[in-house]
Amino acid sequence: RVLLERLRGGDVITHAFRGASGVLDASGAVTAEFKDAVDRGVRLDIGHSGTDFRFATARRLFDQGYLPTTISTDLNVFNVDSPVVSLAETISKVWALGVPLPDAIGMATSATAAVIGRSDELGTLAAGRPAEVSVLRVDDGEAELSDGYETITASQRLVPVGCLRAGEWIEADPT
């Protein structure tokens, strides 16, 4: 809680939706320190890693009006098979929790570029900018999504197809 009091507008809380981090009190309501930090302009990031994202915490925060500013992962060799899998999978988890797909995509693209101060070159397609395009497919049908502790069943998920970077098409790994 002391750390929350020290954060300034524009700072980012990564792993904000992990639980047991001083953002929720024993009853599941946001703490005064957390509310004050967000009111000061502190931004919230998913930062999904093996243990730092919980559906239960996300639901409580979303229900109280605290949505992520950005969606990112802490993807590494220890969580690529489960529970993180990919950035597309993490976006799918936020989508499955009720965030509209265009908003969830924006949290991983244009909002992220804005937070790191690079909106002038990243996050959107525009004439004169290098094209970095991720191509995702929406798979309809039941999809099990895990946070590492809880598994939910979604009716849709995003699946990476490939990306265009510096004029080169890169096929997504089919596994």
C-alpha positions, 0 to 999 in steps of 0.5 A: 500500500505504501508503494501505491501512495508513491505512484504518480500519474502516468506510472503503470502498475504491471500485474495489477490484476494478480490479487494479494497485492494491496489493490483489494481489501478483505471484502473484495473492494478496492483499497483507498490507496488503489483508488487514489492512485488510479484517480491520480492517473496511475495506469493498470496493466495486465502483465500476465505471467505464470502467477500474476493474473487472476480471473477472480481479481480481474472480475472484481476490479472490472465490476468496480469499473477498474479496467486495464489500460494496457494488456501485456504479457510476461511471456517466457519459457516457463509459461508459454505452454500454460497459462500465458500461451501468447499475447493473443490468448491474453487478449482473449482472456480479457475479451472473455471477461466482457471487455469488447474486442475492439477495446481489448485490441486497443489495450494491446496496441494503441493504448500501449503505444500511448503509455510508453510515449510512442503513439507517433510511431507505434500502435496504429496504421497510418501513411508514412509509418512502418507497417507492423501488423499482427493478423489474428483469427477469431475462432468460434466455439468453446475455448478453455482459457486458464490463468494458472489457477482457474479455467474458464470456457469462452465462446471465442478466442483469438489465434495468431495467424502471422504478422507483417514486419518491415515488409516481411510476412512471418507465419505464426507457429501453428502449435 
